[in-house]
Amino acid sequence: MPSGRRIVGDMTNIGEQAKPPFAVLPDPSSLFLARAERLSALAPDHELGPYLSFLAKLATAQHEVASDLPPALLPPDDRMARSLAHGMPPLSRATIEPDDVMLAAVERLVARFGAVTLPSETATAIAALRTGLRSDGHRLVGAALKEASPAQDLAQRVLILAGLQVHFSRLAAMLDADALKPVANAACPTCGSPPMASTVVGWPRAYNTRYCTCGLCGTMWNVIRVTCVLCGATDGVSFRSFEGQPDTVKAETCDTCRGYVKIVYQVNNTALEPLCDDVASLGLDMMLADEGWKRGGENPFLLGY
């Protein structure tokens, strides 16, 4: 079982388990610590080393804040039941309204991260964000959640989303994984966010099975391999990687929608983590962008790519 999780080309699952669990919920008590450790391990001698170290500090702050928040409040049971009955995610980011606990997660994350030694531009952005959160926090959080922040607020939006990752992972951890169902292509069954990346796992109950990972709530959900996770096409799906580099991280491209999402082969290297290794393989995104492919994975720490 991977850190930060709990279990509650082919045209099949290829797995050794006949029916792997559809959904795997996050464990907020270890999810962000695992990311901090992976980012710290990736940073030395990496061309993105300073940014990976920066994100390691941010993930550490997320871990510290996750255990120091008021209890998260799920939507009413009847509302979630209706959502599930109609094939909708129970914690839809499109409809959920910011509450005081959600705002507290963002405020405390920003405050905790602001105590770390940071570049002057980041420190300035944090100071401005803390002021904005005090005066207009619910609107700022709601705008980031619904992807309505203007481009010039990119740095602040990243920090808000980092706080929202903490909040939504806590909410997701309270759900019944067995109640979750597929909702649509490219949509998390918990919150409706696009997949960040997919992972071929080596878990005993799902060996060699592919799971997408949500970049917001951290839920993982099973998607049959060699199927485009963006549009569902099975023809014209292929894999790209850098020649001469380890092929544990590839881009799964689709000729139908001209999009791609990274796929991480954790089954071959258990140290891999989808969020971290997605960021660390940014060069692959740049190569594919030059060739006209559109990135379909949504990673809060790769906004703009």
Order of alpha helices (4+ residues) and beta strands (2+ residues): beta-beta-alpha-alpha-alpha-alpha-alpha-alpha-beta-beta-beta-beta-beta-beta-alpha-alpha-beta
